[in-house]
Amino acid sequence: MNVLLTGATGFLGYRTLERLSNNPLVDKIIATGRNIKPTHFIEHKKVDYQLGNLTDFHFVKHLVSQADLIIHAAALSSPWGRYNDFESANVQTQKNLIIAAQDAGIKRYIYISSPSIYFDATDRLNIRETDSLPKKFINFYAATKWQAEKELMQSQLPYIILRPRALIGRGDTVIMPRMIHAFREGKLKIIGNGNNLVDLTSVANMTQAIERSLLVDETGLNQSYNITNGEPVRLWESIEQVLNLLGYQFIPKKVPFTVVNMVAKWMEWKSKMTNFKEPVLTVYGVGTLARSFTMDITKARTLLDYKPEVTTEEAMKEFAAWYVDTL
């Protein structure tokens, strides 16, 4: 099979390329992104990098014409920004790929969505795919990811939607690096009581879920799936563990959630009234650090035969070793 992988130059895309290039059923991977970092590049006879912008329909049509299946992992993922930018990156690109896929007779379309569509700034435990969504999404990212999901569900293409929670492991340039940067700046403080329970997901486990999605039979098609490690952890204990692995000592200081959340709301208001620059604190960012948020993965275990292989502790150690090597 020939697979088109968007977002192939990012964290998840790079690790997905590694896994699929070793799958004997995959003949070729058309790997697309905007630019390639040396740390997120692989050289393999099956991998054909074709860089460009997915808002360009002619470019998209050319990519899709070479594939049997699509894995769409590219996205504008940020807690802040202008709606038009998110709509262009997350919805228009989805529409372009769907139209091209329909014309080309694509056999299966795997979309990497986000559990941010569930987030409402409250504690939520064991969220199922069928649970109700917030009346108003927490930010434009969540809103446009849901819109992109709906576009795919209404397309008549055979699809699978994956919603991975907080990817960690080798290649992570977002979640743990942000915590490390805040620690080094002396700004890392526990928001709330520090006991919030969360799901994390080894990127290796997520690539397994993607691989399962390529091969699962019809009973698993046209479904949405939560993907996590299936072992909720105390967020701040995990952050401290990563810092310890890097040789740092985290002496935690706590700040009240209500105070930080109020400051975040003020910063967001100020940004909207001025230059729209991303504020230091956002309501979404504060909420993810202070609220419990776990998801039920029974459906993925049952229909996708998803079996987490890498524990959260192993993923953190993998990240720490990689991070030290990149310094």
KACORRA-V476377 format. One record per backbone hydrogen bond with DSSP energy under -0.5 kcal/mol. CO is the residue of the C=O (numbers start at 1). NH is the residue of the N-H. Records with the same first field share a line. If there is no record, write none. Layout:
# KACORRA-V476377
CO=NH + NH
This chain:
# KACORRA-V476377
1=3 + 27 + 28
2=68 + 69
3=5 + 30
4=6 + 71
5=8 + 32
6=73
7=10 + 13
10=14
11=15
12=16
13=17
14=18
15=19
16=20
17=21
18=22
19=22
20=23
22=24
23=26
25=27
28=3
29=31 + 48
30=5 + 32
31=50
32=7 + 8
33=52
37=40
38=41
42=44
44=47
46=29
47=49
48=31
53=56
55=57
56=60
57=61
58=62
59=63
60=64
61=65
63=66
64=67
68=107 + 108
69=4
70=72 + 110
71=6 + 73
72=112
75=77
76=78
82=85 + 86
83=87
84=88
85=89
86=90 + 91
87=91 + 92
88=93
91=95
92=96
93=97
94=98
95=99
96=100
97=101
98=102
99=103
100=104
101=105 + 106
108=70
109=111 + 160
110=72
111=113 + 162
114=117
115=118 + 119
116=119
117=134
119=138
124=294
127=296
128=131
139=143
140=144
141=145
142=146
143=147
144=148
145=149
146=150
147=151
148=152
149=153
150=154
152=155
158=109
159=222 + 223
160=111
161=225
162=113
163=227
164=115 + 166
166=201
168=203
169=172
174=178
175=179
176=180
177=181
178=182
179=183
180=184
181=185
182=187 + 188
183=186
187=189
190=192 + 255
191=194
196=235
197=293
198=233
200=229
201=168
202=206
203=207
204=208
205=209
206=210
207=211
208=212
209=213
210=214
211=215
212=215 + 216
217=220
218=221
223=161
225=163
227=165
233=198 + 235
234=238
235=239
236=240
237=241
238=242
239=243
240=244
241=245
242=246
243=248
244=247
248=250
249=251
250=252
253=190
255=192
256=260
257=261
258=262
259=263
260=264
261=265
262=266
263=267
264=268
265=269
266=270
267=271
268=272
269=273
270=274
271=274 + 276
282=286
283=287
284=288
285=289
286=290
287=291
292=124
293=199
294=127
297=301
298=302
299=303 + 304
300=304 + 306
311=315
312=316
313=317
314=318
315=319
316=320
317=321
318=322
319=323
320=324
321=325
322=326
323=327
324=327
